[in-house]
Amino acid sequence: MIYIGVTGWGDHDTLYPDKIKQTEKLAHYASHFPIVELDASFYAVQPKRNIDNWIQSTPDSFKFIAKAYQGMTGHDRGKNPFLSEKEMFDAYIESIVPLHEAGKLAMILFQFPPWFTLNKENVSKLRHIKAQMGDLPVALEFRHQSWFRPPYKEKTLRFMAEEGWIHTVCDEPQAGEASVPFITRSTAKAATLVRFHGRNTYGWNRPKDKNWREVRYLYRYNSEELKGLANQLRELEKQSENVYALFNNNSGGDAADNAKEMMQILGIQYETLAPRQLDLF
């Protein structure tokens, strides 16, 4: 089965009626899509009240792809509030387990930064992280092409399969070392994750000034591009029981529209979405 959604639920204005409260957006989002990427867990380990609220706001079949906390992937933006690595991982796992127990955790996404290159130290780090996460489903996204250069591509994919990592297939600009190719290969029978970042080469390479995020994902896929990507999703569906596809091209508010069009191209109608609320006033 192919599941389509977007990253986050707060900024997709075309999905929501006017004057909707921020606290009501997730429930409304779940009437449009069956999955969502949980971005908040990247910026902070989430308190139990947030997790409980998200569980209660979504249908039983709804799934979250939760991003790993930034300190777990070496982003380290600002001061890390944890005294040790173990404390950090334990706190994150404790926060996310209720989603798993509710049957709503599709996977935890470990998205590593462009400076996480292929070397023995980082391969060992991935083994260490996987061991700490236990039986929780974990997905791996690279942001440096060294992992998929011709001499190492097959070894990387085999390593992911042997270690139990879900492959995150990325569509993104092919813009130098800080990008990875679209590789239509699954490493886990249960699931594959696909993230559509857009194809804005200029934005991808933009220097990291305060507005870089507004440009990096500024891209709208056209219908022909989406049809080509739909074929790729169908190919991945032959390799995994479930394919989770997320549109992250939302700098200009295009992600939700592209996700809706992808559903039309694939001929998908989800039968277990939340009931749509009518905007009467």
Buried (B, 14 or more C-beta within 10 A) or exposed (E): EBBBBBBBBEBBEEBBEEEBEEEEBBBBBBBBBBBBBBBBBBEEBBEEEBBEBBBEBBBEBBBBBBBBBBBBBEBEEEEBEBEEBEEBBBBBBEBBEBBBEBEBBBBBBBBBBBEBBBEEEBBEBBEEBBEBBEEBBBBBBBBBBBBBEEEBBEEBBEBBBEBBBBBBBBBBBEBEEBBBEBBBBBBBEEBBBBBBBBBBBEBBEBEEEEEBBEBBBBBBBEEEBBBEBBEBBEEBBEBBEBBBBBBBBBBBBBBBBBBBBBBEBBEBEBEEBBEEEEEEE
